[in-house]
Amino acid sequence: MKKIILTGGGTAGHVTPHLALLPALKEAGFEVHYIGSHSGMERELVQKAGLTYHPIYSGKLRRYLDVRNLTDLFRVARGLGGSLRILRRLKPDLLFSKGGFVTVPVVLAAKILGIPCVIHESDLTPGLANRLAAPFAKKICTAFPETLTRIPEKKGVLTGIPIRGELLTGTRAKGLALCGFPNADRPVLLVTGGSQGAAAINACLRGTLPPLLKKYRVIHLCGMGNQMSTPHDAFFGYAQFEYVQEGLADLYAAADIVLSRAGAGTLFELLAMKKPHLLIPLSREASRGDQIDNAASFAKRGFSAVLPEEDMTPERLLTEINALYKSRHDYINAMTAQENTNGIERVMAVLLNK
């Protein structure tokens, strides 16, 4: 039996494409293992999926001066040693890396041992971990066509992002029931800031809830530890969840429109589900600007409405949500015209022809 190692961590966006690939990998005859960090969120997600998980030590790749950069060098070195031991023991045929700081020592270990490595980059602009790992990869899968000009020549393959099949199987009635909403009495807005939540969006949304709830039901995926303490009765029609795994497809099915950050995984899920959406990308002050680039690409193709975070106020947010709902069919038509919105088949073609 062929054997493949998956690696990636730090956020759910570095894990969920792996999980989306699992059925296809198993159908192709692969024995699948996963390498991640000891304490990263990837561990729980991967183990819930039933995969054998191999933890290693890892440091964080910071772009600023910090004394922890020195101590983390030793953690990366330990991670390299742990990766070498795991790969020597398992003897995989292939490594597939999704990015995140935990993957750098794993990719380097694979190069040392002569194990072919394929990298997947979800964002339009490659992240630091993937830029460091790129010289050691046989192929680099990209989600955005613009990324092909930003990676080593002849290594790039445009594949899109693997999307979990179960996301496309939700039912509106179940989603409404999960929230305690009446059936079809008014449009439903789903708000998500990604797996870790988004404090700025949470605060602004809650600042506009009274007028918003006059027209919409609101499903709010607010992130771990970010639930509002106000009793739900004070805001009838507002349902908040810290994080949802089971039932997420039903919540999306219940939504008429979506308000979201612009992480690449979420964007391609919204594209596959044909959900009209308003994006509020993470600002350059708080990031390397990858979400701004992702959002600009989708807006250019007519898939997304975009509101810069620095322009966000409760009043402006309400105006943009109303404009999105009014134009929702235009966005649905643009997304429907886009072919091959799920990258599973194209990523598998790269893995099988490494």
C-alpha positions, 0 to 999 in steps of 0.5 A, spaced: 500 500 500 502 507 498 503 511 504 502 519 504 504 524 510 500 530 510 502 536 514 500 543 516 497 547 522 496 553 526 489 554 523 483 550 521 485 553 514 491 549 514 487 542 516 481 542 512 483 541 505 487 535 508 480 532 511 477 534 504 482 530 500 481 524 505 476 520 501 480 521 495 486 519 498 483 512 501 480 511 494 486 511 491 489 506 496 493 511 500 495 509 507 495 516 511 498 519 516 499 526 519 505 530 522 503 536 526 505 540 532 504 538 540 499 543 541 496 546 535 489 546 533 490 541 528 491 535 533 484 535 535 481 536 528 486 530 525 484 525 531 477 526 530 478 524 523 481 518 525 488 519 522 494 517 526 497 523 528 505 524 529 506 530 533 513 534 533 516 540 536 515 547 532 517 554 533 513 560 530 516 564 524 515 571 526 516 577 521 519 582 527 524 582 532 522 578 538 527 574 543 522 568 542 525 567 535 532 565 538 529 560 543 524 557 537 530 556 533 531 550 538 524 548 537 525 548 530 531 544 530 528 539 535 522 539 530 527 537 524 530 531 528 523 529 530 521 529 523 527 525 520 525 519 525 518 519 523 519 519 516 525 514 517 520 509 521 514 510 516 518 510 509 512 514 506 512 515 498 510 522 498 509 528 503 503 533 502 504 540 505 499 545 506 503 550 510 503 553 517 510 554 521 510 546 523 511 544 516 518 547 515 522 542 518 517 536 515 519 538 508 526 539 510 526 532 513 523 529 506 528 533 502 534 530 506 531 523 505 529 524 498 521 523 499 518 527 494 514 533 497 508 537 494 506 543 497 499 547 497 498 554 497 491 557 498 493 564 499 494 569 493 501 571 496 505 565 498 506 565 506 513 565 509 512 557 511 511 555 504 516 560 501 521 557 505 519 550 503 518 552 496 525 550 494 524 543 496 518 541 493 517 537 486 510 541 485 506 547 488 499 547 487 495 554 487 488 556 489 489 563 485 492 564 478 495 570 480 500 566 485 503 562 479 507 568 477 510 568 485 513 561 485 519 558 482 518 557 475 515 550 472 513 548 479 506 551 479 500 548 478 493 551 478 488 546 482 484 550 487 482 548 494 479 541 496 472 543 499 469 538 504 464 534 500 459 535 506 459 542 506 455 541 500 449 537 503 446 541 508 439 543 509 436 549 510 431 547 515 436 543 519 440 550 520 434 554 522 432 549 527 439 549 530 438 556 531 431 556 533 429 560 528 422 560 525 422 557 517 423 562 512 420 569 516 426 573 513 433 573 510 438 569 514 445 572 514 451 568 517 457 571 520 464 568 520 471 570 522 474 564 521 476 558 526 479 563 531 474 569 530 474 576 528 474 581 534 473 587 530 467 584 526 464 581 532 464 588 535 461 592 529 456 586 528 454 587 535 453 594 535 448 594 529 444 588 531 438 592 533 437 595 526 439 589 523 435 584 526 429 588 524 430 585 517 435 579 518 436 573 522 443 572 524 447 566 525 454 568 528 460 564 528 464 568 533 470 564 535 472 560 541 471 564 548 468 570 544 460 569 545 456 575 548 454 574 555 447 578 553 442 573 554 439 570 547 432 573 549 435 580 548 436 579 541 431 574 538 433 572 531 440 572 533 444 565 534 451 565 536 456 559 536 463 559 538 465 554 533 461 549 529 464 542 526 458 538 525 452 542 523 456 547 519 453 545 512 446 546 515 448 553 518 451 555 511 444 552 507 440 556 512 444 562 510 442 567 504 448 571 505 454 571 508 459 576 512 466 573 512 474 574 513 477 573 506 481 567 508 482 563 502 479 556 504 473 560 506 473 564 500 473 557 496 468 554 500 463 560 499 464 559 491 463 552 491 456 553 495 454 559 491 453 564 497 453 571 496 458 574 501 461 581 503 468 580 505 472 584 511 479 582 510 484 582 515 488 589 515 495 590 513 496 592 520 494 585 523 497 581 517 501 580 511 496 583 507 494 576 504 486 577 505 486 583 502 489 580 496 485 574 496 479 579 496 481 583 491 482 577 486 475 575 488 471 582 487 475 583 480 471 576 478 465 578 481 464 573 486 465 578 492 463 584 495 468 587 499 469 592 505 475 594 508 476 593 515 478 601 516 472 603 513 467 599 517 462 602 522 456 599 524 452 604 520 457 602 514 456 595 515 449 595 515 449 599 508 453 594 505 449 588 508 443 591 505 446 592 498 449 585 498 442 582 499 439 586 494 444 584 489 445 577 491 443 574 484 448 578 481 453 574 485 450 567 485 450 568 477 457 570 477 459 564 481 455 559 478 459 561 471 465 559 474 467 551 473 471 547 477 470 550 484 472 544 488 480 542 487 480 535 489 480 532 483 486 537 480 490 536 487 489 528 486 492 529 479 498 532 482 499 527 487 498 521 483 503 524 478 508 527 483 
